[in-house]
Structure formats: structure tokens, C-alpha cells
């Protein structure tokens, strides 16, 4: 549960680099809807902004898989049944990878949730080939180049948070992220 930022994008790519899969959660989820989504992912570790940590505490007995929470911008906490550590502690002894494997087209790049219009949101596994097809088959890629800037004022849990930086990378352009649309 993060806002659209360089940290959230780097987290997604970092997870992909180690063969893990990101499942961004809607920051508006609370209660049973949040528990449902987290249990669907079967994630044992969650990265969360401090402002959303209380929501996890409220449903901790309903979370069947979660064991560890990394509070990205906060302090470690002993107030829950799962291990809750701060982002700085989590990254303390990390060393850079010496080489990165390129994911196969069928490897899952993320799990995104449907809007939930007919019931609780469903988890959709999206392979890298699908994100490539969405970027190249939906947008006029031939009209874009390295001078273009792709603006992404959307949430991390929306497919745009994956498609727009992917498009920018494909054409060597720039990608600007904002956590939400604002007239100011």
C-alpha cells in the first residue's frame, strides 16, 4: 500500500529482479475488503506506508499469510502479531545484485486487482508479455520518441503504473509520476 512514487516503481522492479511478484493494494481498502485482497495474494511480506499500518492492525487476526510488514516511512513496531520493521532496517544489509535475469514473457510481472464491480476484487496475474502487448497495442508507439514525457497521475494498483513507465522505457523517453490527479 503505497502512493505512486519513484520508490514504489523501484520496489516493483526490484521485486521482479529477484523473481518476486508485486501485488499493489488499493490504498482505499479497509476491513474485510483489505483482508480479502491480502489473503488472495498469499503474501508473507508487505511494504506499506506508515499511514496505512493501522488498517493492518485492525484486521491482523483475519490475515492468514502475512508474517512481516515493512513500514517504509515509519518506525518498527511491536504492536502486532507480525514482524513490523522500518524500511531502513529492512534495507540495512542489502547488497546490489551482480547480474539481473531478464524475465521471460510468461513470467508474472504483477498481480493487479479488478475494480470489484460484481463483488470483491479478483486478483489478476499479468505476465510481462501482456504489459508489452498493452503498451505497444494500445498506444501509438510509432509516434513516441526519446523527447516525449509520459505523465502518470495514477495509483500504484492501477495498470497505468506499469504500462506508462514501460512505454517510456521502450522509446527512451521520460516518465513523470504523481500519486493522484490534482488541478494545482
C-alpha positions as CSV (number, residue, x, y, z in Angstrom):
1,X,0.0,0.0,0.0
2,X,2.0,2.9,-1.4
3,X,1.4,6.0,-3.4
4,X,2.7,6.3,-6.9
5,X,6.4,7.4,-6.5
6,X,9.8,6.5,-7.7
7,X,10.2,4.3,-4.6
8,X,7.1,2.3,-5.5
9,X,8.3,1.8,-9.1
10,X,11.7,0.8,-8.0
11,X,10.2,-1.6,-5.5
12,X,8.2,-3.2,-8.3
13,X,11.3,-3.6,-10.5
14,X,13.4,-4.7,-7.5
15,X,10.9,-7.5,-6.7
16,X,11.0,-8.5,-10.4
17,X,14.8,-8.6,-10.3
18,X,14.8,-11.2,-7.5
19,X,11.9,-13.2,-9.1
20,X,9.3,-12.0,-6.6
21,X,5.9,-10.6,-7.7
22,X,4.3,-7.3,-6.6
23,X,0.6,-7.2,-5.7
24,X,-0.1,-3.5,-5.1
25,X,-3.1,-3.0,-2.9
26,X,-5.7,-0.2,-3.3
27,X,-4.9,2.4,-0.6
28,X,-8.6,2.9,0.0
29,X,-9.2,-0.7,1.1
30,X,-10.1,-1.3,4.7
31,X,-11.5,-4.1,6.8
32,X,-12.8,-7.2,5.2
33,X,-12.0,-5.9,1.6
34,X,-8.4,-5.4,2.6
35,X,-8.2,-8.8,4.3
36,X,-9.7,-10.4,1.3
37,X,-7.2,-8.9,-1.1
38,X,-4.2,-9.7,1.1
39,X,-5.3,-13.3,1.6
40,X,-5.8,-13.7,-2.1
41,X,-2.1,-12.8,-2.7
42,X,-0.9,-15.2,0.0
43,X,1.9,-12.6,0.5
44,X,4.1,-13.2,3.6
45,X,5.7,-9.8,3.3
46,X,4.1,-6.4,2.8
47,X,5.5,-3.0,2.1
48,X,3.3,-0.3,3.5
49,X,3.4,3.5,4.1
50,X,3.0,4.3,7.8
51,X,-0.3,6.0,7.2
52,X,-1.9,2.6,6.3
53,X,-0.3,0.4,9.0
54,X,-3.3,0.9,11.4
55,X,-5.5,-0.7,8.8
56,X,-3.4,-3.9,9.0
57,X,-3.5,-3.8,12.8
58,X,-7.3,-3.6,12.7
59,X,-7.6,-6.9,10.7
60,X,-4.4,-8.7,11.7
61,X,-6.4,-11.7,13.1
62,X,-8.0,-12.1,9.6
63,X,-4.7,-12.2,7.7
64,X,-3.8,-15.8,7.1
65,X,-0.4,-15.5,5.4
66,X,1.1,-12.1,6.3
67,X,4.2,-12.6,8.6
68,X,6.2,-9.4,8.0
69,X,5.4,-5.7,7.3
70,X,8.0,-3.2,6.2
71,X,6.8,0.3,7.2
72,X,8.6,2.2,4.5
73,X,8.5,5.7,6.0
74,X,7.9,4.9,9.7
75,X,9.4,3.2,12.7
76,X,9.5,-0.5,13.6
77,X,6.6,-1.6,15.7
78,X,5.9,-4.4,18.2
79,X,2.2,-3.7,18.2
80,X,1.2,-6.6,16.1
81,X,1.5,-10.4,15.7
82,X,3.6,-10.0,12.6
83,X,7.1,-8.6,12.4
84,X,6.9,-4.9,11.6
85,X,10.2,-3.2,10.8
86,X,11.1,0.1,9.3
87,X,12.3,0.4,5.7
88,X,15.8,1.5,6.8
89,X,16.2,-1.7,8.9
90,X,14.9,-3.8,6.1
91,X,17.4,-2.4,3.6
92,X,20.3,-2.3,6.1
93,X,22.4,-5.2,4.9
94,X,21.2,-5.3,1.3
95,X,23.9,-5.6,-1.4
96,X,23.4,-4.9,-5.1
97,X,22.8,-7.9,-7.4
98,X,25.8,-8.5,-9.7
99,X,23.6,-9.6,-12.6
100,X,20.0,-9.5,-13.4
101,X,18.0,-12.1,-15.2
102,X,15.7,-10.8,-17.9
103,X,12.1,-12.1,-17.1
104,X,10.5,-14.5,-19.6
105,X,7.4,-13.2,-21.4
106,X,5.3,-15.6,-19.4
107,X,6.7,-14.6,-16.0
108,X,4.3,-12.7,-13.9
109,X,5.2,-9.0,-13.7
110,X,2.5,-8.1,-11.1
111,X,-0.8,-9.1,-9.6
112,X,-3.4,-6.4,-10.0
113,X,-6.9,-6.3,-8.7
114,X,-10.1,-5.8,-10.6
115,X,-12.4,-2.9,-9.7
116,X,-14.7,-5.2,-7.8
117,X,-17.9,-4.1,-9.5
118,X,-19.6,-7.5,-9.2
119,X,-18.2,-8.4,-5.8
120,X,-14.9,-8.5,-4.0
121,X,-11.9,-7.6,-6.3
122,X,-10.3,-10.5,-8.1
123,X,-6.6,-10.9,-8.3
124,X,-5.3,-10.9,-11.9
125,X,-1.9,-12.3,-12.7
126,X,-0.3,-10.2,-15.5
127,X,2.7,-11.6,-17.4
128,X,5.4,-9.4,-18.9
129,X,4.1,-10.2,-22.4
130,X,0.7,-8.8,-21.6
131,X,2.1,-5.5,-20.3
132,X,4.2,-5.3,-23.5
133,X,1.1,-6.0,-25.6
134,X,-0.9,-3.4,-23.7
135,X,1.8,-0.8,-24.3
136,X,2.5,-1.5,-27.9
137,X,-1.0,-2.5,-29.0
138,X,-3.0,0.3,-27.3
139,X,-0.8,3.4,-27.7
140,X,0.7,4.9,-30.9
141,X,4.3,3.8,-30.1
142,X,5.5,4.9,-33.5
143,X,4.5,8.5,-32.6
144,X,6.6,8.5,-29.5
145,X,10.4,9.0,-29.1
146,X,13.1,9.9,-26.6
147,X,11.9,13.5,-26.4
148,X,8.4,12.5,-25.1
149,X,7.4,12.7,-21.5
150,X,4.7,10.3,-20.3
151,X,2.7,11.7,-17.4
152,X,1.2,9.1,-14.9
153,X,-1.0,10.7,-12.3
154,X,-2.5,7.4,-11.1
155,X,-2.2,4.9,-8.3
156,X,0.3,2.0,-8.0
157,X,-2.5,-0.5,-8.0
158,X,-3.7,0.6,-11.5
159,X,-2.3,-1.0,-14.7
160,X,-1.2,2.5,-15.8
161,X,1.5,2.4,-13.1
162,X,3.0,-0.5,-15.1
163,X,2.2,0.5,-18.7
164,X,3.3,4.1,-18.6
165,X,6.9,3.6,-17.3
166,X,7.2,0.6,-19.6
167,X,6.2,2.7,-22.6
168,X,8.7,5.4,-21.6
169,X,11.4,2.8,-21.4
170,X,10.6,1.3,-24.8
171,X,11.0,4.7,-26.5
172,X,13.8,6.0,-24.3
173,X,11.5,8.8,-23.1
174,X,10.8,10.2,-19.7
175,X,8.2,9.2,-17.2
176,X,6.7,11.6,-14.6
177,X,4.7,10.1,-11.7
178,X,2.3,11.7,-9.3
179,X,0.2,9.9,-6.7
180,X,-3.1,11.3,-7.9
181,X,-4.6,13.9,-10.3
182,X,-4.6,17.4,-8.9
183,X,-5.7,20.6,-10.7
184,X,-3.0,22.5,-8.8
